[in-house]
Amino acid sequence: MSDTTALATAADVLEKVLDDRHSCRAFTSETIPEETIERILQMSQRTASWCNSQAWQVELVSGSATAAFSKALMDHVAANGMGSDLPAPERYEGVYKDRRRASGYGLYSALGIERSDHDARTRQMLENYRFFGAPHVAIITSDAGLGTYGAVDCGAYVSTFLAAATSLGVATCAQAALALYSDAVREHLDIPEDRLIVCGIAFGYADTEHPANAFRTERADLSDVVRRHA
């Protein structure tokens, strides 16, 4: 095989992984083999980072610990307001508001939830804290002293993790919702104060029969996001 052919094949594989990846919002209870999880983590560790700082650390929750973590979060969410280590978006305006709405409406439509059914919308929101039924969840943290660039590095790590998992047939859902209750996450998992809660990743095998997994978001055209200078 020539170098050109090998590169084309690698690009095709990567493109398929990126096309196949989606936010899974309904998992089966089947656990992932430990050797598969280890391979995902090993691939993710190759993520590029600022000055090779490798800002990320991972709190990996599996088995009975997942159910205990979910219960702790559900109890906390029911009784407390939000509080995140990293500032949440100030607002969604223009095209960002449009994309956010399209994503939400698409999911609710797939689930048959009417816009006026606030109880059903709340129940679906709370699925975040059940990890959508996933048997595993990874909490990604960054060193507080690394500031914005540490969080950026963690975002790159999450992207690599999602792609690595997809390449091995494992479904994922990156969850900023978990970071909105950072105090509860930190307390339950005994995470040091100098670690910022960036997000979580629920992962497992997709429940392919669940209507939530029939929904896909769209991506903007390159002309909407790329300005060329030559």
Rosetta blueprint (number, residue, H / E / L):
1 M L
2 S L
3 D H
4 T H
5 T H
6 A H
7 L H
8 A H
9 T H
10 A H
11 A H
12 D H
13 V H
14 L H
15 E H
16 K H
17 V H
18 L H
19 D H
20 D H
21 R L
22 H L
23 S E
24 C L
25 R L
26 A L
27 F E
28 T L
29 S L
30 E L
31 T L
32 I L
33 P L
34 E H
35 E H
36 T H
37 I H
38 E H
39 R H
40 I H
41 L H
42 Q H
43 M H
44 S H
45 Q L
46 R L
47 T L
48 A L
49 S L
50 W H
51 C H
52 N H
53 S L
54 Q L
55 A L
56 W L
57 Q E
58 V E
59 E E
60 L E
61 V E
62 S E
63 G L
64 S H
65 A H
66 T H
67 A H
68 A H
69 F H
70 S H
71 K H
72 A H
73 L H
74 M H
75 D H
76 H H
77 V H
78 A H
79 A H
80 N L
81 G L
82 M L
83 G E
84 S L
85 D L
86 L L
87 P L
88 A L
89 P L
90 E L
91 R L
92 Y L
93 E L
94 G H
95 V H
96 Y H
97 K H
98 D H
99 R H
100 R H
101 R H
102 A H
103 S H
104 G H
105 Y H
106 G H
107 L H
108 Y H
109 S H
110 A H
111 L H
112 G L
113 I L
114 E L
115 R L
116 S L
117 D L
118 H H
119 D H
120 A H
121 R H
122 T H
123 R H
124 Q H
125 M H
126 L H
127 E H
128 N H
129 Y H
130 R H
131 F H
132 F H
133 G H
134 A L
135 P L
136 H E
137 V E
138 A E
139 I E
140 I E
141 T E
142 S E
143 D E
144 A H
145 G H
146 L H
147 G H
148 T H
149 Y H
150 G H
151 A H
152 V H
153 D H
154 C H
155 G H
156 A H
157 Y H
158 V H
159 S H
160 T H
161 F H
162 L H
163 A H
164 A H
165 A H
166 T H
167 S H
168 L L
169 G L
170 V L
171 A E
172 T E
173 C E
174 A E
175 Q E
176 A H
177 A H
178 L H
179 A H
180 L H
181 Y E
182 S H
183 D H
184 A H
185 V H
186 R H
187 E H
188 H H
189 L H
190 D L
191 I L
192 P L
193 E L
194 D L
195 R E
196 L E
197 I E
198 V E
199 C E
200 G E
201 I E
202 A E
203 F E
204 G E
205 Y L
206 A E
207 D L
208 T L
209 E L
210 H L
211 P H
212 A H
213 N H
214 A H
215 F L
216 R L
217 T L
218 E L
219 R L
220 A L
221 D L
222 L H
223 S H
224 D H
225 V H
226 V L
227 R L
228 R L
229 H L
230 A L
